[in-house]
Structures are given as structure tokens and as C-alpha cells.
Amino acid sequence: MVANREIKRGEELFDSYGEKCNWKFLHGYGFVLEDNECNTAPITIEIDPTDPLKTEKEMLISMKLELS
């Protein structure tokens, strides 16, 4: 840490972990937040290559990802 002003002995200091999802908090710092508004989770979607609606499903998934 680097201070941008003089710190007096015994003065309380605060540190911000920034906005992160819970898996980053857990991996990096060993804790999670109960109501984390920045929480995310990876999702893997596999579409059967023989599915007759494969193209339409891929299009809908890509549209949703672009909106995120």
C-alpha cells in the first residue's frame, strides 16, 4: 500500500477490495459477501450439433451475451 498523506501512529486505515464477484473474493482473500451485487457465475452451454434448432439457439445465446 502507498499512502497519499501522512498516517499517524494508531490511526485506523481502510482498504477497498473493489467490485469483484464472490469467486474472486474467495480465491484471492478467503471470504465471500452474502449480498454481492457484482456476483457472477460462469455457465457453459452445449448445443447438440444435430439439433434442428442449433442455429436459432446459437443466435439467441449470442444476442443475450451482447446485451450483458
N, C-alpha and C positions, 0 to 999 in steps of 0.2 A: 504494500500500500504506500501511496505517496500522499502526504498532507499538503493542502494548499494554504495552510496557515499554521501558526504555532499552536501546539497542543500542550495544555497544562498537565502536570503530573496529577493523576487521579481522575482526569476528565473522561467522561463516558464517550466512547466512539461508536459509530454506527456504520454498517456496511450493507450495501444493497446487492442481492444476488441477481437482480434484473428479472425480466419477464421470461420465464422458461416453463416448459412442460414438466410434469412430475417425474418422468423417467430421467430427464437431465438432472433434476434436483437429487433424485435418489442415487444416480450413478456418480455425480460429482461431489455431493455434500452429505449423503446419507440420510436425507429426510424427504418427505413429500408434504404438500399442502392439501388440506381437506377440501377446500372450495377453490381450486386453482382455475381461474377464468382462462388461463393460457394453456390449459391441458390439452394434449393431443394424443392420438394413438395411431400407429401405422396399421393399415388394413391392406391385405393382399387379396385381390380378386382374380380368380382364374375363370376363363370362359372356355368351355369345350369347343375345340376347333371345328367340330361337326355340327354345332348348334346352328339351326337355320336362322336364328336371330343374332348371331355373333356380331355382325357389322353394326346393327342397331344398338346393341348393348355397349359395344366399344365407344360408339358415338355419344351415348348418354353419359358414360363414365367420364369421357374426356371433357364434355361440357360441364359436368359438375366440378371437376378438378380445376377448370379455368375460372369458375366462379368463386372458388375458395380463396 
